[in-house]
Amino acid sequence: MVAVPPVPPARTGLPTSPDDPRIDVRRSRRRTRTVSARVEGETVVVLMPAGLPGAEERRIISEMLVRLARSRGRRGARSSDAALVERARALSRQWLGGRAVPESVRWVPAMTTRWASCSQGSREIRISESLRDVPAYVLDYVLVHELAHLVVPGGHPPEFWELVRAFPRTERAMGYLEAYSRVLRSGASEGVGDLVDDGTG
């Protein structure tokens, strides 16, 4: 068995060892195969089946730490509000013909009932901090969704969805967000699969 190398601390600020006290392992007898991990502040929550041997748990945790670190590294370029604005403008050009021109796009503290919001009057888009670690295609879908509100005001009529569905990974992103929402609401006592998804599949 090939050992999983530790993640350099400077890259992520996340735990780098299965023995780190910031790792919260939650075991469930209802979870039979899937393993998932998410970051909550400085804690990594790992959800796995109950009854695994200690060595297997350590191997899984090490793998999840490496995957989280890689995932965060790929997403680092979008961490600032300025990067978010540039990303939104690029998506508008690519999928909406450049018709959506936001005044601002910024991260905001996690919202209780939505992933993002758009004020059509001020043309401001706000994206929940809880989406910082989702796969790139999921964040892109959320941005396209909010940008579409600037083109088709007044809710979600068919014309709105026609625009949004021009983004080719709309359905997959919606499915991811539905599962992610259940994980966040329930504390993930039941698995929804491995949410450390790099969006390449």
Secondary structure, DSSP 8 states (H G I E B T S, - for coil): --------HHHHSS--STT-TTEEEEEESS--S--EEEEETTEEEEEEETT--HHHHHHHHHHHHHHHHHHHHHHGGG-SHHHHHHHHHHHHHHHSTT----SEEEEES--SS-SEEEETTTTEEEEEGGGTTS-HHHHHHHHHHHHHHHHS-SS--HHHHHHHTTSTTHHHHHHHHHHHHHHHHHTSSS--S-----S--
